[in-house]
C-alpha cells in the first residue's frame, strides 16, 4: 500500500453524546474528526475524545458511503479510541509502521477523512503533559499543522501508519509562533489492543484521578479549574491553587506531578497535596477516583 492508497483508508468519524454526559460541557454533544481502518472487518482507530460517552457513531468514507458504527473502547492513558463499523466500509486496513524508528526531520503525511492531506515533517520527539491528567513519554510533533487534526492519520513515506492526531499546539521560537500537531505514536496500541477488543479497557488497575485541570506557570503547577463533582472539587481544591508537593515530594513540573500522583497507588488511593493559596500553604487530602467511573462506558457488542 502506497501513501495515496493509505490515505483512502481514512474516514470521517461523527458522534453524538447525551446532554447529561460527563464530558458534554467540555467536549460538546456533536463531535467530528477522523479515524483510520486498521482491520479488514471495519475496525477503526481514532482519537478517544471523539467517541467518549458516544451513544451514536457514524463513519463516512471519502467515496461518500455512510456506515453506522459502535464506540468500542477508549483508553485513558494513550488517548486512543476504537470504533467498529456495523456495515461494510469497503476499505483495506492500513499497515502499522514502526513509530519508534521515526526521527526528527522525517517526511510524513497527515491526512483526514475528508481527503485533505498535509505534507509535513517530524519536528520533535519529546514528552508531552496535558492539563487533563495526561502524559505521553515520547509524543510525535509535526509541522506544518493540519487544520483538522483530531483523529487524523500520520503516514510515513511507505504508506504505513505512524500515529493518530490529537492536538493543535502553538510553539514560540523567538518572536515567531508556529502551529504544530501532536501525534499519539502507533506503537502504544499493540500492547493494549487485545484488552481493548476483549473488554473495552486495559486489564490493569486504573490510575488515581483527581479531576484537576492544571498548567505550568512561572515554574509552578497551577490549578486552572476542577471537574464539577470530581475528587479535587470535593476536597476543596480551587482555581488558582499552586500544587507544591504530593505527599512528601516536591512537584517540579506538570509531568512530575502526574508521575507522583500515579505512584500513590490505584484509583481510590488518598493523595495528600501541599498547596499554596493566596500566599499561604495548606494541606489537602484528596480521595482519588477512577476517571472511567464518571463516564458512560461503551458496551461490548
Long-range contacts (C-beta under 8 A, 24 or more apart in sequence): 1-92, 1-94, 1-95, 1-159, 1-160, 2-158, 2-159, 3-109, 3-155, 3-157, 3-158, 3-159, 4-159, 5-92, 5-159, 6-94, 6-111, 6-153, 6-155, 6-159, 6-160, 6-161, 7-109, 7-111, 7-115, 7-117, 7-153, 7-155, 8-62, 8-91, 9-36, 9-37, 9-91, 9-92, 9-93, 9-94, 9-153, 10-34, 10-35, 10-36, 10-37, 10-62, 10-111, 10-112, 10-113, 10-152, 10-153, 11-35, 11-36, 11-37, 11-44, 11-59, 11-60, 11-61, 11-62, 11-89, 11-91, 11-113, 12-59, 12-60, 12-112, 12-113, 12-114, 13-44, 13-46, 13-50, 13-51, 13-57, 13-58, 13-59, 13-69, 13-83, 13-113, 13-151, 14-57, 14-58, 14-59, 14-60, 15-50, 15-51, 15-54, 15-56, 15-57, 15-58, 15-71, 16-54, 16-55, 16-56, 16-57, 17-52, 17-53, 17-54, 17-55, 18-53, 18-55, 18-296, 21-53, 21-295, 21-296, 22-53, 22-227, 22-294, 22-295, 22-296, 23-49, 23-52, 23-53, 23-295, 24-53, 27-52, 32-150, 33-112, 33-113, 33-148, 33-150, 33-151, 33-152, 34-111, 34-112, 34-113, 34-114, 34-148, 34-150, 34-151, 34-152, 34-153, 34-165, 35-59, 35-81, 35-83, 35-113, 35-151, 36-94, 36-151, 36-153, 36-161, 36-164, 37-89, 37-91, 37-92, 37-93, 37-94, 38-93, 38-94, 38-96, 38-161, 39-93, 40-92, 40-93, 41-84, 41-85, 42-67, 42-69, 42-84, 42-85, 42-86, 42-87, 42-88, 42-89, 43-72, 43-82, 43-83, 43-84, 43-85, 43-93, 43-197, 44-69, 44-82, 44-83, 44-84, 44-85, 44-89, 45-80, 45-81, 45-82, 45-83, 45-161, 45-164, 45-189, 46-80, 46-81, 46-82, 46-83, 46-151, 46-164, 47-79, 47-80, 47-81, 47-150, 47-151, 47-164, 47-165, 47-166, 47-184, 48-74, 48-75, 48-76, 48-79, 48-80, 48-81, 49-79, 49-81, 49-150, 50-81, 50-150, 50-151, 51-81, 51-83, 51-298, 52-81, 52-295, 53-295, 53-296, 54-298, 55-296, 57-83, 59-83, 59-85, 59-89, 60-113, 61-89, 61-90, 61-91, 61-113, 62-113, 62-114, 62-115, 63-90, 65-89, 65-90, 70-298, 70-301, 71-298, 72-196, 72-197, 72-200, 72-298, 72-300, 72-301, 73-196, 73-197, 73-200, 73-201, 73-298, 74-200, 74-201, 74-298, 75-192, 75-196, 75-201, 75-202, 76-206, 76-207, 76-291, 76-292, 77-202, 77-207, 78-136, 78-184, 78-188, 78-189, 78-192, 79-134, 79-136, 79-166, 79-184, 80-164, 80-184, 80-188, 80-189, 80-192, 80-196, 82-196, 82-197, 84-301, 94-153, 94-155, 94-159, 94-160, 94-161, 95-159, 95-160, 95-161, 96-160, 96-161, 96-186, 96-189, 96-190, 97-155, 97-156, 97-158, 97-160, 97-161, 97-162, 97-186, 98-160, 98-187, 99-140, 99-162, 99-163, 99-185, 99-186, 99-187, 100-185, 100-187, 102-140, 102-156, 102-162, 102-185, 106-156, 106-157, 107-157, 108-142, 108-154, 108-155, 108-156, 108-157, 108-162, 109-154, 109-155, 110-142, 110-146, 110-149, 110-152, 110-153, 110-154, 110-155, 110-165, 110-181, 110-183, 111-146, 111-152, 111-153, 111-155, 112-146, 112-148, 112-149, 112-151, 112-152, 112-153, 113-151, 114-148, 116-146, 116-147, 116-148, 118-144, 118-145, 118-146, 120-144, 120-145, 120-146, 120-181, 123-180, 124-180, 127-255, 128-182, 129-253, 129-254, 129-255, 129-258, 130-167, 131-213, 131-214, 131-215, 131-224, 131-254, 132-213, 133-209, 133-210, 133-211, 133-212, 133-258, 133-261, 133-291, 134-258, 135-255, 135-258, 135-259, 136-184, 136-185, 136-188, 138-185, 139-182, 139-183, 139-184, 139-185, 140-182, 140-183, 140-184, 140-185, 141-169, 141-180, 141-181, 141-182, 141-183, 142-180, 142-181, 142-183, 143-178, 143-179, 143-180, 143-181, 144-178, 144-179, 145-179, 145-180, 145-181, 146-181, 149-181, 152-181, 154-183, 161-186, 162-186, 199-300, 200-297, 200-298, 200-300, 201-292, 205-266, 205-267, 206-266, 206-267, 206-290, 206-291, 206-292, 207-261, 207-262, 207-266, 207-267, 207-291, 208-261, 208-262, 208-264, 208-265, 208-266, 208-267, 208-268, 208-269, 208-271, 208-288, 208-289, 209-267, 209-288, 209-289, 209-290, 209-291, 210-237, 210-261, 210-271, 210-286, 210-288, 210-289, 211-289, 211-291, 211-294, 212-237, 212-243, 214-243, 214-254, 214-257, 215-254, 216-253, 216-254, 219-253, 220-244, 220-276, 221-251, 221-253, 221-254, 221-257, 227-294, 229-294, 230-289, 230-294, 231-286, 231-287, 231-288, 231-289, 232-286, 234-286, 234-287, 235-284, 235-285, 235-286, 235-287, 236-284, 237-273, 237-275, 237-284, 237-286, 238-277, 240-277, 241-275, 241-276, 241-277, 242-275, 242-276, 242-277, 243-273, 243-274, 243-275, 244-274, 244-275, 244-276, 244-281, 245-273, 245-274, 246-271, 246-272, 246-273, 246-274, 247-271, 247-272, 261-288, 264-288, 267-291, 267-293
